[in-house]
Amino acid sequence: MNSERPLAITIVIVVTFLGSLIALPAAFSEMSRQVAYWYSYYIVTATICLIASLVGLWMMKRWGLFMYSGVIVVNQIIAIYMLGFITSIFLASLILPITVVGLGGYYYNTMD
């Protein structure tokens, strides 16, 4: 299979990776500790899983797409649980993940 990484996937991976680097320090902030006692641990675990999935996508591996999708689904379930409802900010936060999954789906046949 041709597994050369398209430019669009490269761009969204870099943007998502930079965003995930911001999430790690936020996990140890006072605000995240006030949300729930387990929330900081969850952010760290989810961010590590997200970075691992981005590595898979960078290498054009199908498991990276599946792992990324799983992390995003769990993140959204946790967000709904924490908020108790869906807001416009919640929906706006789905733009990048939907783009990543959409591009991954589009290039799925070129992945190993």
Residue pairs with C-beta under 8 A, 6 or more apart in sequence:
1 109
1 110
1 111
1 112
2 110
3 59
3 60
3 110
3 111
3 112
4 60
4 110
5 58
5 60
6 103
6 107
6 110
8 103
9 57
9 60
9 103
9 104
9 107
10 58
12 96
12 99
12 100
12 103
13 54
13 57
13 58
13 100
15 96
16 50
16 54
16 96
16 100
17 51
17 54
19 96
20 47
20 50
20 51
20 54
23 43
23 46
23 47
24 43
24 44
24 47
26 32
26 43
27 40
27 43
27 44
27 47
28 40
32 39
32 40
32 43
33 39
33 40
35 82
36 82
39 82
42 78
46 71
46 74
46 75
46 78
49 67
49 71
50 68
50 71
52 67
53 64
53 65
53 67
53 68
53 70
53 71
54 64
54 68
55 64
56 63
56 64
56 65
56 67
56 68
57 64
57 65
57 68
57 100
57 104
58 64
59 112
60 107
60 110
60 111
60 112
61 111
61 112
62 108
62 111
62 112
64 104
64 111
65 101
65 104
65 105
65 108
65 111
68 97
68 100
68 101
68 104
69 101
69 104
72 97
72 101
76 90
76 94
79 90
79 93
80 86
80 90
83 90
104 111
